[in-house]
Amino acid sequence: MLKILQQLNHKNGVTIIMVSHDPLIVSYSSRLIYIKDGYIAQTLERKDLSQEEYFQHIVEINSAESKAVLQ
């Protein structure tokens, strides 16, 4: 299903808005908007990154936020 949505976005120019806490699901997107406390805290665009590289960046964002919450 995620591959189909990804193809619709890339080949047909269809805008898709998804909400997820799962980095793997988010790695199928072309752009991430990280919202914290109702505000845009960070954005990330996939651009020329592979899905694995993009996934790693997303995990890093989640890890940094988790550490900030614990402090």
Predicted model as a PDB file, atoms N, CA, C, CB and O in Angstrom, pLDDT in the B-factor column:
MODEL        1                                                                  
ATOM      1  N   MET A   1       0.818  -1.188   0.000  1.00 92.00           N  
ATOM      2  CA  MET A   1       0.000   0.000   0.000  1.00 92.00           C  
ATOM      3  C   MET A   1       0.866   1.258   0.000  1.00 92.00           C  
ATOM      4  CB  MET A   1      -0.933  -0.005   1.199  1.00 92.00           C  
ATOM      5  O   MET A   1       0.569   2.216  -0.713  1.00 92.00           O  
ATOM      6  N   LEU A   2       1.930   1.257   0.793  1.00 91.00           N  
ATOM      7  CA  LEU A   2       2.804   2.422   0.849  1.00 91.00           C  
ATOM      8  C   LEU A   2       3.488   2.682  -0.488  1.00 91.00           C  
ATOM      9  CB  LEU A   2       3.847   2.240   1.935  1.00 91.00           C  
ATOM     10  O   LEU A   2       3.663   3.836  -0.878  1.00 91.00           O  
ATOM     11  N   LYS A   3       3.872   1.628  -1.190  1.00 90.00           N  
ATOM     12  CA  LYS A   3       4.490   1.775  -2.514  1.00 90.00           C  
ATOM     13  C   LYS A   3       3.496   2.397  -3.499  1.00 90.00           C  
ATOM     14  CB  LYS A   3       4.983   0.400  -3.043  1.00 90.00           C  
ATOM     15  O   LYS A   3       3.876   3.233  -4.319  1.00 90.00           O  
ATOM     16  N   ILE A   4       2.242   1.998  -3.422  1.00 93.00           N  
ATOM     17  CA  ILE A   4       1.213   2.563  -4.302  1.00 93.00           C  
ATOM     18  C   ILE A   4       1.049   4.055  -4.032  1.00 93.00           C  
ATOM     19  CB  ILE A   4      -0.136   1.831  -4.108  1.00 93.00           C  
ATOM     20  O   ILE A   4       0.997   4.853  -4.968  1.00 93.00           O  
ATOM     21  N   LEU A   5       0.967   4.437  -2.758  1.00 92.00           N  
ATOM     22  CA  LEU A   5       0.848   5.854  -2.409  1.00 92.00           C  
ATOM     23  C   LEU A   5       2.076   6.628  -2.874  1.00 92.00           C  
ATOM     24  CB  LEU A   5       0.657   6.023  -0.892  1.00 92.00           C  
ATOM     25  O   LEU A   5       1.963   7.754  -3.357  1.00 92.00           O  
ATOM     26  N   GLN A   6       3.239   6.024  -2.727  1.00 89.00           N  
ATOM     27  CA  GLN A   6       4.482   6.664  -3.149  1.00 89.00           C  
ATOM     28  C   GLN A   6       4.479   6.893  -4.667  1.00 89.00           C  
ATOM     29  CB  GLN A   6       5.701   5.803  -2.736  1.00 89.00           C  
ATOM     30  O   GLN A   6       4.889   7.954  -5.136  1.00 89.00           O  
ATOM     31  N   GLN A   7       4.024   5.916  -5.417  1.00 91.00           N  
ATOM     32  CA  GLN A   7       3.953   6.045  -6.873  1.00 91.00           C  
ATOM     33  C   GLN A   7       2.950   7.118  -7.286  1.00 91.00           C  
ATOM     34  CB  GLN A   7       3.576   4.703  -7.508  1.00 91.00           C  
ATOM     35  O   GLN A   7       3.215   7.900  -8.199  1.00 91.00           O  
ATOM     36  N   LEU A   8       1.798   7.157  -6.617  1.00 92.00           N  
ATOM     37  CA  LEU A   8       0.812   8.196  -6.909  1.00 92.00           C  
ATOM     38  C   LEU A   8       1.411   9.583  -6.710  1.00 92.00           C  
ATOM     39  CB  LEU A   8      -0.430   8.024  -6.023  1.00 92.00           C  
ATOM     40  O   LEU A   8       1.158  10.498  -7.494  1.00 92.00           O  
ATOM     41  N   ASN A   9       2.196   9.727  -5.667  1.00 91.00           N  
ATOM     42  CA  ASN A   9       2.821  11.010  -5.379  1.00 91.00           C  
ATOM     43  C   ASN A   9       3.883  11.358  -6.420  1.00 91.00           C  
ATOM     44  CB  ASN A   9       3.439  10.994  -3.985  1.00 91.00           C  
ATOM     45  O   ASN A   9       3.875  12.465  -6.958  1.00 91.00           O  
ATOM     46  N   HIS A  10       4.780  10.446  -6.708  1.00 88.00           N  
ATOM     47  CA  HIS A  10       5.907  10.737  -7.599  1.00 88.00           C  
ATOM     48  C   HIS A  10       5.502  10.805  -9.063  1.00 88.00           C  
ATOM     49  CB  HIS A  10       6.980   9.693  -7.426  1.00 88.00           C  
ATOM     50  O   HIS A  10       5.934  11.709  -9.779  1.00 88.00           O  
ATOM     51  N   LYS A  11       4.697   9.884  -9.514  1.00 91.00           N  
ATOM     52  CA  LYS A  11       4.368   9.810 -10.943  1.00 91.00           C  
ATOM     53  C   LYS A  11       3.165  10.660 -11.327  1.00 91.00           C  
ATOM     54  CB  LYS A  11       4.108   8.381 -11.332  1.00 91.00           C  
ATOM     55  O   LYS A  11       3.105  11.181 -12.440  1.00 91.00           O  
ATOM     56  N   ASN A  12       2.208  10.803 -10.415  1.00 91.00           N  
ATOM     57  CA  ASN A  12       0.976  11.518 -10.755  1.00 91.00           C  
ATOM     58  C   ASN A  12       0.882  12.884 -10.073  1.00 91.00           C  
ATOM     59  CB  ASN A  12      -0.228  10.677 -10.374  1.00 91.00           C  
ATOM     60  O   ASN A  12      -0.038  13.652 -10.352  1.00 91.00           O  
ATOM     61  N   GLY A  13       1.814  13.185  -9.196  1.00 90.00           N  
ATOM     62  CA  GLY A  13       1.806  14.476  -8.525  1.00 90.00           C  
ATOM     63  C   GLY A  13       0.708  14.635  -7.488  1.00 90.00           C  
ATOM     64  O   GLY A  13       0.353  15.758  -7.132  1.00 90.00           O  
ATOM     65  N   VAL A  14       0.169  13.531  -7.001  1.00 92.00           N  
ATOM     66  CA  VAL A  14      -0.891  13.563  -6.001  1.00 92.00           C  
ATOM     67  C   VAL A  14      -0.281  13.862  -4.629  1.00 92.00           C  
ATOM     68  CB  VAL A  14      -1.674  12.217  -5.978  1.00 92.00           C  
ATOM     69  O   VAL A  14       0.671  13.204  -4.209  1.00 92.00           O  
ATOM     70  N   THR A  15      -0.832  14.849  -3.943  1.00 93.00           N  
ATOM     71  CA  THR A  15      -0.370  15.172  -2.596  1.00 93.00           C  
ATOM     72  C   THR A  15      -1.069  14.256  -1.602  1.00 93.00           C  
ATOM     73  CB  THR A  15      -0.635  16.666  -2.254  1.00 93.00           C  
ATOM     74  O   THR A  15      -2.292  14.118  -1.629  1.00 93.00           O  
ATOM     75  N   ILE A  16      -0.301  13.640  -0.736  1.00 93.00           N  
ATOM     76  CA  ILE A  16      -0.829  12.714   0.268  1.00 93.00           C  
ATOM     77  C   ILE A  16      -0.323  13.162   1.630  1.00 93.00           C  
ATOM     78  CB  ILE A  16      -0.406  11.232  -0.034  1.00 93.00           C  
ATOM     79  O   ILE A  16       0.876  13.369   1.818  1.00 93.00           O  
ATOM     80  N   ILE A  17      -1.233  13.308   2.574  1.00 93.00           N  
ATOM     81  CA  ILE A  17      -0.853  13.676   3.932  1.00 93.00           C  
ATOM     82  C   ILE A  17      -1.099  12.468   4.826  1.00 93.00           C  
ATOM     83  CB  ILE A  17      -1.651  14.930   4.436  1.00 93.00           C  
ATOM     84  O   ILE A  17      -2.215  11.955   4.911  1.00 93.00           O  
ATOM     85  N   MET A  18      -0.035  12.025   5.489  1.00 93.00           N  
ATOM     86  CA  MET A  18      -0.133  10.885   6.401  1.00 93.00           C  
ATOM     87  C   MET A  18       0.400  11.296   7.759  1.00 93.00           C  
ATOM     88  CB  MET A  18       0.644   9.655   5.855  1.00 93.00           C  
ATOM     89  O   MET A  18       1.271  12.159   7.861  1.00 93.00           O  
ATOM     90  N   VAL A  19      -0.119  10.685   8.782  1.00 94.00           N  
ATOM     91  CA  VAL A  19       0.360  10.902  10.143  1.00 94.00           C  
ATOM     92  C   VAL A  19       0.824   9.557  10.672  1.00 94.00           C  
ATOM     93  CB  VAL A  19      -0.752  11.534  11.065  1.00 94.00           C  
ATOM     94  O   VAL A  19       0.085   8.573  10.629  1.00 94.00           O  
ATOM     95  N   SER A  20       2.070   9.520  11.178  1.00 93.00           N  
ATOM     96  CA  SER A  20       2.601   8.267  11.704  1.00 93.00           C  
ATOM     97  C   SER A  20       3.714   8.551  12.700  1.00 93.00           C  
ATOM     98  CB  SER A  20       3.116   7.369  10.563  1.00 93.00           C  
ATOM     99  O   SER A  20       4.415   9.558  12.605  1.00 93.00           O  
ATOM    100  N   HIS A  21       3.858   7.651  13.646  1.00 90.00           N  
ATOM    101  CA  HIS A  21       4.977   7.697  14.587  1.00 90.00           C  
ATOM    102  C   HIS A  21       6.027   6.652  14.217  1.00 90.00           C  
ATOM    103  CB  HIS A  21       4.480   7.470  16.031  1.00 90.00           C  
ATOM    104  O   HIS A  21       7.064   6.548  14.873  1.00 90.00           O  
ATOM    105  N   ASP A  22       5.757   5.882  13.168  1.00 94.00           N  
ATOM    106  CA  ASP A  22       6.627   4.785  12.760  1.00 94.00           C  
ATOM    107  C   ASP A  22       7.643   5.274  11.719  1.00 94.00           C  
ATOM    108  CB  ASP A  22       5.791   3.609  12.194  1.00 94.00           C  
ATOM    109  O   ASP A  22       7.251   5.620  10.604  1.00 94.00           O  
ATOM    110  N   PRO A  23       8.946   5.311  12.059  1.00 93.00           N  
ATOM    111  CA  PRO A  23       9.963   5.794  11.123  1.00 93.00           C  
ATOM    112  C   PRO A  23       9.992   5.035   9.799  1.00 93.00           C  
ATOM    113  CB  PRO A  23      11.312   5.711  11.765  1.00 93.00           C  
ATOM    114  O   PRO A  23      10.282   5.629   8.761  1.00 93.00           O  
ATOM    115  N   LEU A  24       9.699   3.746   9.812  1.00 93.00           N  
ATOM    116  CA  LEU A  24       9.706   2.972   8.573  1.00 93.00           C  
ATOM    117  C   LEU A  24       8.609   3.464   7.631  1.00 93.00           C  
ATOM    118  CB  LEU A  24       9.523   1.469   8.872  1.00 93.00           C  
ATOM    119  O   LEU A  24       8.848   3.642   6.437  1.00 93.00           O  
ATOM    120  N   ILE A  25       7.420   3.682   8.159  1.00 93.00           N  
ATOM    121  CA  ILE A  25       6.319   4.188   7.331  1.00 93.00           C  
ATOM    122  C   ILE A  25       6.648   5.589   6.834  1.00 93.00           C  
ATOM    123  CB  ILE A  25       4.985   4.196   8.127  1.00 93.00           C  
ATOM    124  O   ILE A  25       6.411   5.904   5.668  1.00 93.00           O  
ATOM    125  N   VAL A  26       7.184   6.420   7.693  1.00 93.00           N  
ATOM    126  CA  VAL A  26       7.532   7.791   7.314  1.00 93.00           C  
ATOM    127  C   VAL A  26       8.606   7.793   6.226  1.00 93.00           C  
ATOM    128  CB  VAL A  26       8.019   8.585   8.546  1.00 93.00           C  
ATOM    129  O   VAL A  26       8.639   8.715   5.411  1.00 93.00           O  
ATOM    130  N   SER A  27       9.476   6.796   6.189  1.00 93.00           N  
ATOM    131  CA  SER A  27      10.561   6.754   5.207  1.00 93.00           C  
ATOM    132  C   SER A  27      10.054   6.604   3.771  1.00 93.00           C  
ATOM    133  CB  SER A  27      11.502   5.613   5.532  1.00 93.00           C  
ATOM    134  O   SER A  27      10.833   6.763   2.831  1.00 93.00           O  
ATOM    135  N   TYR A  28       8.782   6.307   3.584  1.00 92.00           N  
ATOM    136  CA  TYR A  28       8.192   6.232   2.249  1.00 92.00           C  
ATOM    137  C   TYR A  28       7.777   7.613   1.736  1.00 92.00           C  
ATOM    138  CB  TYR A  28       6.983   5.297   2.261  1.00 92.00           C  
ATOM    139  O   TYR A  28       7.415   7.759   0.569  1.00 92.00           O  
ATOM    140  N   SER A  29       7.829   8.604   2.589  1.00 91.00           N  
ATOM    141  CA  SER A  29       7.407   9.953   2.204  1.00 91.00           C  
ATOM    142  C   SER A  29       8.532  10.689   1.485  1.00 91.00           C  
ATOM    143  CB  SER A  29       6.960  10.749   3.440  1.00 91.00           C  
ATOM    144  O   SER A  29       9.687  10.263   1.510  1.00 91.00           O  
ATOM    145  N   SER A  30       8.179  11.794   0.848  1.00 91.00           N  
ATOM    146  CA  SER A  30       9.195  12.632   0.216  1.00 91.00           C  
ATOM    147  C   SER A  30       9.547  13.814   1.116  1.00 91.00           C  
ATOM    148  CB  SER A  30       8.708  13.132  -1.156  1.00 91.00           C  
ATOM    149  O   SER A  30      10.562  14.482   0.917  1.00 91.00           O  
ATOM    150  N   ARG A  31       8.693  14.060   2.107  1.00 93.00           N  
ATOM    151  CA  ARG A  31       8.928  15.187   3.017  1.00 93.00           C  
ATOM    152  C   ARG A  31       8.342  14.866   4.383  1.00 93.00           C  
ATOM    153  CB  ARG A  31       8.312  16.499   2.454  1.00 93.00           C  
ATOM    154  O   ARG A  31       7.235  14.338   4.489  1.00 93.00           O  
ATOM    155  N   LEU A  32       9.094  15.191   5.422  1.00 94.00           N  
ATOM    156  CA  LEU A  32       8.664  14.979   6.796  1.00 94.00           C  
ATOM    157  C   LEU A  32       8.484  16.336   7.463  1.00 94.00           C  
ATOM    158  CB  LEU A  32       9.686  14.103   7.577  1.00 94.00           C  
ATOM    159  O   LEU A  32       9.360  17.197   7.386  1.00 94.00           O  
ATOM    160  N   ILE A  33       7.369  16.516   8.101  1.00 95.00           N  
ATOM    161  CA  ILE A  33       7.146  17.702   8.919  1.00 95.00           C  
ATOM    162  C   ILE A  33       6.945  17.194  10.337  1.00 95.00           C  
ATOM    163  CB  ILE A  33       5.905  18.562   8.411  1.00 95.00           C  
ATOM    164  O   ILE A  33       5.939  16.553  10.639  1.00 95.00           O  
ATOM    165  N   TYR A  34       7.909  17.484  11.207  1.00 92.00           N  
ATOM    166  CA  TYR A  34       7.864  17.007  12.594  1.00 92.00           C  
ATOM    167  C   TYR A  34       7.176  18.067  13.436  1.00 92.00           C  
ATOM    168  CB  TYR A  34       9.301  16.698  13.146  1.00 92.00           C  
ATOM    169  O   TYR A  34       7.659  19.193  13.554  1.00 92.00           O  
ATOM    170  N   ILE A  35       6.046  17.696  14.019  1.00 91.00           N  
ATOM    171  CA  ILE A  35       5.257  18.629  14.816  1.00 91.00           C  
ATOM    172  C   ILE A  35       5.404  18.266  16.290  1.00 91.00           C  
ATOM    173  CB  ILE A  35       3.760  18.609  14.384  1.00 91.00           C  
ATOM    174  O   ILE A  35       5.236  17.111  16.682  1.00 91.00           O  
ATOM    175  N   LYS A  36       5.720  19.277  17.099  1.00 88.00           N  
ATOM    176  CA  LYS A  36       5.858  19.076  18.535  1.00 88.00           C  
ATOM    177  C   LYS A  36       5.074  20.169  19.241  1.00 88.00           C  
ATOM    178  CB  LYS A  36       7.357  19.085  18.973  1.00 88.00           C  
ATOM    179  O   LYS A  36       5.282  21.354  18.980  1.00 88.00           O  
ATOM    180  N   ASP A  37       4.183  19.783  20.125  1.00 90.00           N  
ATOM    181  CA  ASP A  37       3.367  20.725  20.888  1.00 90.00           C  
ATOM    182  C   ASP A  37       2.601  21.690  19.980  1.00 90.00           C  
ATOM    183  CB  ASP A  37       4.246  21.511  21.851  1.00 90.00           C  
ATOM    184  O   ASP A  37       2.405  22.856  20.324  1.00 90.00           O  
ATOM    185  N   GLY A  38       2.172  21.189  18.815  1.00 94.00           N  
ATOM    186  CA  GLY A  38       1.365  21.989  17.900  1.00 94.00           C  
ATOM    187  C   GLY A  38       2.146  22.905  16.985  1.00 94.00           C  
ATOM    188  O   GLY A  38       1.545  23.668  16.229  1.00 94.00           O  
ATOM    189  N   TYR A  39       3.466  22.855  17.029  1.00 94.00           N  
ATOM    190  CA  TYR A  39       4.313  23.710  16.195  1.00 94.00           C  
ATOM    191  C   TYR A  39       5.244  22.863  15.339  1.00 94.00           C  
ATOM    192  CB  TYR A  39       5.130  24.684  17.066  1.00 94.00           C  
ATOM    193  O   TYR A  39       5.627  21.759  15.728  1.00 94.00           O  
ATOM    194  N   ILE A  40       5.603  23.381  14.182  1.00 94.00           N  
ATOM    195  CA  ILE A  40       6.563  22.684  13.334  1.00 94.00           C  
ATOM    196  C   ILE A  40       7.936  22.810  13.983  1.00 94.00           C  
ATOM    197  CB  ILE A  40       6.568  23.260  11.874  1.00 94.00           C  
ATOM    198  O   ILE A  40       8.500  23.902  14.063  1.00 94.00           O  
ATOM    199  N   ALA A  41       8.461  21.694  14.441  1.00 90.00           N  
ATOM    200  CA  ALA A  41       9.750  21.675  15.128  1.00 90.00           C  
ATOM    201  C   ALA A  41      10.900  21.439  14.149  1.00 90.00           C  
ATOM    202  CB  ALA A  41       9.756  20.595  16.211  1.00 90.00           C  
ATOM    203  O   ALA A  41      12.014  21.919  14.361  1.00 90.00           O  
ATOM    204  N   GLN A  42      10.620  20.693  13.070  1.00 92.00           N  
ATOM    205  CA  GLN A  42      11.672  20.361  12.123  1.00 92.00           C  
ATOM    206  C   GLN A  42      11.044  19.841  10.839  1.00 92.00           C  
ATOM    207  CB  GLN A  42      12.647  19.319  12.720  1.00 92.00           C  
ATOM    208  O   GLN A  42       9.961  19.257  10.856  1.00 92.00           O  
ATOM    209  N   THR A  43      11.737  20.060   9.720  1.00 94.00           N  
ATOM    210  CA  THR A  43      11.313  19.476   8.455  1.00 94.00           C  
ATOM    211  C   THR A  43      12.500  18.741   7.841  1.00 94.00           C  
ATOM    212  CB  THR A  43      10.764  20.569   7.484  1.00 94.00           C  
ATOM    213  O   THR A  43      13.657  19.062   8.111  1.00 94.00           O  
ATOM    214  N   LEU A  44      12.196  17.770   7.027  1.00 95.00           N  
ATOM    215  CA  LEU A  44      13.231  16.988   6.368  1.00 95.00           C  
ATOM    216  C   LEU A  44      12.693  16.580   5.003  1.00 95.00           C  
ATOM    217  CB  LEU A  44      13.646  15.733   7.222  1.00 95.00           C  
ATOM    218  O   LEU A  44      11.574  16.078   4.898  1.00 95.00           O  
ATOM    219  N   GLU A  45      13.489  16.795   3.955  1.00 95.00           N  
ATOM    220  CA  GLU A  45      13.107  16.371   2.613  1.00 95.00           C  
ATOM    221  C   GLU A  45      14.036  15.257   2.169  1.00 95.00           C  
ATOM    222  CB  GLU A  45      13.149  17.556   1.614  1.00 95.00           C  
ATOM    223  O   GLU A  45      15.239  15.279   2.425  1.00 95.00           O  
ATOM    224  N   ARG A  46      13.440  14.283   1.494  1.00 93.00           N  
ATOM    225  CA  ARG A  46      14.210  13.114   1.060  1.00 93.00           C  
ATOM    226  C   ARG A  46      15.204  13.466  -0.039  1.00 93.00           C  
ATOM    227  CB  ARG A  46      13.271  12.019   0.573  1.00 93.00           C  
ATOM    228  O   ARG A  46      16.344  13.001  -0.010  1.00 93.00           O  
ATOM    229  N   LYS A  47      14.797  14.269  -0.996  1.00 93.00           N  
ATOM    230  CA  LYS A  47      15.622  14.670  -2.144  1.00 93.00           C  
ATOM    231  C   LYS A  47      16.316  13.464  -2.764  1.00 93.00           C  
ATOM    232  CB  LYS A  47      16.667  15.716  -1.718  1.00 93.00           C  
ATOM    233  O   LYS A  47      15.644  12.551  -3.245  1.00 93.00           O  
ATOM    234  N   ASP A  48      17.644  13.441  -2.763  1.00 95.00           N  
ATOM    235  CA  ASP A  48      18.398  12.365  -3.420  1.00 95.00           C  
ATOM    236  C   ASP A  48      18.812  11.243  -2.481  1.00 95.00           C  
ATOM    237  CB  ASP A  48      19.620  12.931  -4.066  1.00 95.00           C  
ATOM    238  O   ASP A  48      19.585  10.368  -2.870  1.00 95.00           O  
ATOM    239  N   LEU A  49      18.311  11.256  -1.256  1.00 96.00           N  
ATOM    240  CA  LEU A  49      18.660  10.209  -0.299  1.00 96.00           C  
ATOM    241  C   LEU A  49      17.963   8.904  -0.668  1.00 96.00           C  
ATOM    242  CB  LEU A  49      18.283  10.633   1.134  1.00 96.00           C  
ATOM    243  O   LEU A  49      16.834   8.913  -1.158  1.00 96.00           O  
ATOM    244  N   SER A  50      18.635   7.793  -0.430  1.00 95.00           N  
ATOM    245  CA  SER A  50      17.979   6.496  -0.576  1.00 95.00           C  
ATOM    246  C   SER A  50      16.965   6.364   0.559  1.00 95.00           C  
ATOM    247  CB  SER A  50      19.023   5.311  -0.556  1.00 95.00           C  
ATOM    248  O   SER A  50      16.998   7.131   1.521  1.00 95.00           O  
ATOM    249  N   GLN A  51      16.079   5.403   0.442  1.00 92.00           N  
ATOM    250  CA  GLN A  51      15.094   5.212   1.503  1.00 92.00           C  
ATOM    251  C   GLN A  51      15.790   4.858   2.816  1.00 92.00           C  
ATOM    252  CB  GLN A  51      14.086   4.111   1.115  1.00 92.00           C  
ATOM    253  O   GLN A  51      15.365   5.304   3.881  1.00 92.00           O  
ATOM    254  N   GLU A  52      16.849   4.065   2.745  1.00 95.00           N  
ATOM    255  CA  GLU A  52      17.591   3.685   3.957  1.00 95.00           C  
ATOM    256  C   GLU A  52      18.254   4.903   4.603  1.00 95.00           C  
ATOM    257  CB  GLU A  52      18.657   2.620   3.623  1.00 95.00           C  
ATOM    258  O   GLU A  52      18.206   5.050   5.824  1.00 95.00           O  
ATOM    259  N   GLU A  53      18.872   5.780   3.805  1.00 96.00           N  
ATOM    260  CA  GLU A  53      19.498   6.989   4.347  1.00 96.00           C  
ATOM    261  C   GLU A  53      18.447   7.916   4.971  1.00 96.00           C  
ATOM    262  CB  GLU A  53      20.276   7.733   3.238  1.00 96.00           C  
ATOM    263  O   GLU A  53      18.650   8.473   6.050  1.00 96.00           O  
ATOM    264  N   TYR A  54      17.338   8.064   4.276  1.00 95.00           N  
ATOM    265  CA  TYR A  54      16.236   8.891   4.763  1.00 95.00           C  
ATOM    266  C   TYR A  54      15.701   8.333   6.085  1.00 95.00           C  
ATOM    267  CB  TYR A  54      15.103   8.965   3.709  1.00 95.00           C  
ATOM    268  O   TYR A  54      15.451   9.077   7.033  1.00 95.00           O  
ATOM    269  N   PHE A  55      15.533   7.016   6.128  1.00 95.00           N  
ATOM    270  CA  PHE A  55      15.077   6.325   7.339  1.00 95.00           C  
ATOM    271  C   PHE A  55      16.027   6.621   8.507  1.00 95.00           C  
ATOM    272  CB  PHE A  55      14.984   4.792   7.092  1.00 95.00           C  
ATOM    273  O   PHE A  55      15.576   6.906   9.616  1.00 95.00           O  
ATOM    274  N   GLN A  56      17.337   6.554   8.259  1.00 96.00           N  
ATOM    275  CA  GLN A  56      18.317   6.819   9.314  1.00 96.00           C  
ATOM    276  C   GLN A  56      18.200   8.249   9.837  1.00 96.00           C  
ATOM    277  CB  GLN A  56      19.736   6.567   8.795  1.00 96.00           C  
ATOM    278  O   GLN A  56      18.308   8.472  11.043  1.00 96.00           O  
ATOM    279  N   HIS A  57      17.982   9.217   8.953  1.00 94.00           N  
ATOM    280  CA  HIS A  57      17.789  10.606   9.386  1.00 94.00           C  
ATOM    281  C   HIS A  57      16.539  10.738  10.259  1.00 94.00           C  
ATOM    282  CB  HIS A  57      17.682  11.540   8.165  1.00 94.00           C  
ATOM    283  O   HIS A  57      16.544  11.456  11.259  1.00 94.00           O  
ATOM    284  N   ILE A  58      15.477  10.044   9.872  1.00 94.00           N  
ATOM    285  CA  ILE A  58      14.230  10.086  10.642  1.00 94.00           C  
ATOM    286  C   ILE A  58      14.455   9.491  12.034  1.00 94.00           C  
ATOM    287  CB  ILE A  58      13.099   9.320   9.900  1.00 94.00           C  
ATOM    288  O   ILE A  58      13.992  10.045  13.031  1.00 94.00           O  
ATOM    289  N   VAL A  59      15.160   8.373  12.097  1.00 94.00           N  
ATOM    290  CA  VAL A  59      15.468   7.731  13.378  1.00 94.00           C  
ATOM    291  C   VAL A  59      16.302   8.671  14.248  1.00 94.00           C  
ATOM    292  CB  VAL A  59      16.219   6.390  13.154  1.00 94.00           C  
ATOM    293  O   VAL A  59      16.086   8.751  15.457  1.00 94.00           O  
ATOM    294  N   GLU A  60      17.252   9.382  13.639  1.00 92.00           N  
ATOM    295  CA  GLU A  60      18.075  10.340  14.389  1.00 92.00           C  
ATOM    296  C   GLU A  60      17.216  11.460  14.982  1.00 92.00           C  
ATOM    297  CB  GLU A  60      19.166  10.938  13.477  1.00 92.00           C  
ATOM    298  O   GLU A  60      17.425  11.865  16.126  1.00 92.00           O  
ATOM    299  N   ILE A  61      16.258  11.954  14.209  1.00 88.00           N  
ATOM    300  CA  ILE A  61      15.356  12.995  14.715  1.00 88.00           C  
ATOM    301  C   ILE A  61      14.565  12.461  15.904  1.00 88.00           C  
ATOM    302  CB  ILE A  61      14.393  13.483  13.600  1.00 88.00           C  
ATOM    303  O   ILE A  61      14.445  13.130  16.930  1.00 88.00           O  
ATOM    304  N   ASN A  62      14.026  11.246  15.758  1.00 85.00           N  
ATOM    305  CA  ASN A  62      13.253  10.640  16.850  1.00 85.00           C  
ATOM    306  C   ASN A  62      14.118  10.414  18.082  1.00 85.00           C  
ATOM    307  CB  ASN A  62      12.638   9.312  16.397  1.00 85.00           C  
ATOM    308  O   ASN A  62      13.664  10.632  19.206  1.00 85.00           O  
ATOM    309  N   SER A  63      15.362   9.979  17.883  1.00 87.00           N  
ATOM    310  CA  SER A  63      16.270   9.727  19.004  1.00 87.00           C  
ATOM    311  C   SER A  63      16.602  11.021  19.728  1.00 87.00           C  
ATOM    312  CB  SER A  63      17.558   9.051  18.515  1.00 87.00           C  
ATOM    313  O   SER A  63      16.621  11.062  20.958  1.00 87.00           O  
ATOM    314  N   ALA A  64      16.861  12.066  18.977  1.00 80.00           N  
ATOM    315  CA  ALA A  64      17.181  13.360  19.585  1.00 80.00           C  
ATOM    316  C   ALA A  64      16.001  13.884  20.386  1.00 80.00           C  
ATOM    317  CB  ALA A  64      17.582  14.380  18.509  1.00 80.00           C  
ATOM    318  O   ALA A  64      16.182  14.420  21.479  1.00 80.00           O  
ATOM    319  N   GLU A  65      14.802  13.734  19.855  1.00 75.00           N  
ATOM    320  CA  GLU A  65      13.603  14.184  20.579  1.00 75.00           C  
ATOM    321  C   GLU A  65      13.370  13.359  21.827  1.00 75.00           C  
ATOM    322  CB  GLU A  65      12.372  14.111  19.677  1.00 75.00           C  
ATOM    323  O   GLU A  65      12.976  13.894  22.863  1.00 75.00           O  
ATOM    324  N   SER A  66      13.611  12.047  21.739  1.00 71.00           N  
ATOM    325  CA  SER A  66      13.434  11.183  22.911  1.00 71.00           C  
ATOM    326  C   SER A  66      14.404  11.559  24.010  1.00 71.00           C  
ATOM    327  CB  SER A  66      13.618   9.713  22.534  1.00 71.00           C  
ATOM    328  O   SER A  66      14.034  11.579  25.184  1.00 71.00           O  
ATOM    329  N   LYS A  67      15.637  11.857  23.647  1.00 71.00           N  
ATOM    330  CA  LYS A  67      16.634  12.261  24.646  1.00 71.00           C  
ATOM    331  C   LYS A  67      16.260  13.587  25.288  1.00 71.00           C  
ATOM    332  CB  LYS A  67      18.022  12.364  24.009  1.00 71.00           C  
ATOM    333  O   LYS A  67      16.447  13.772  26.490  1.00 71.00           O  
ATOM    334  N   ALA A  68      15.731  14.513  24.488  1.00 70.00           N  
ATOM    335  CA  ALA A  68      15.337  15.824  25.008  1.00 70.00           C  
ATOM    336  C   ALA A  68      14.199  15.697  26.010  1.00 70.00           C  
ATOM    337  CB  ALA A  68      14.925  16.752  23.862  1.00 70.00           C  
ATOM    338  O   ALA A  68      14.158  16.433  26.996  1.00 70.00           O  
ATOM    339  N   VAL A  69      13.275  14.773  25.770  1.00 68.00           N  
ATOM    340  CA  VAL A  69      12.149  14.568  26.672  1.00 68.00           C  
ATOM    341  C   VAL A  69      12.620  14.011  28.007  1.00 68.00           C  
ATOM    342  CB  VAL A  69      11.121  13.628  26.041  1.00 68.00           C  
ATOM    343  O   VAL A  69      12.092  14.373  29.059  1.00 68.00           O  
ATOM    344  N   LEU A  70      13.618  13.125  27.963  1.00 67.00           N  
ATOM    345  CA  LEU A  70      14.107  12.477  29.178  1.00 67.00           C  
ATOM    346  C   LEU A  70      14.939  13.405  30.051  1.00 67.00           C  
ATOM    347  CB  LEU A  70      14.923  11.267  28.818  1.00 67.00           C  
ATOM    348  O   LEU A  70      15.110  13.138  31.240  1.00 67.00           O  
ATOM    349  N   GLN A  71      15.455  14.483  29.489  1.00 64.00           N  
ATOM    350  CA  GLN A  71      16.318  15.384  30.269  1.00 64.00           C  
ATOM    351  C   GLN A  71      15.540  16.403  31.028  1.00 64.00           C  
ATOM    352  CB  GLN A  71      17.294  16.080  29.380  1.00 64.00           C  
ATOM    353  O   GLN A  71      16.124  17.229  31.729  1.00 64.00           O  
TER     354      GLN A  71                                                      
ENDMDL                                                                          
END                                                                             
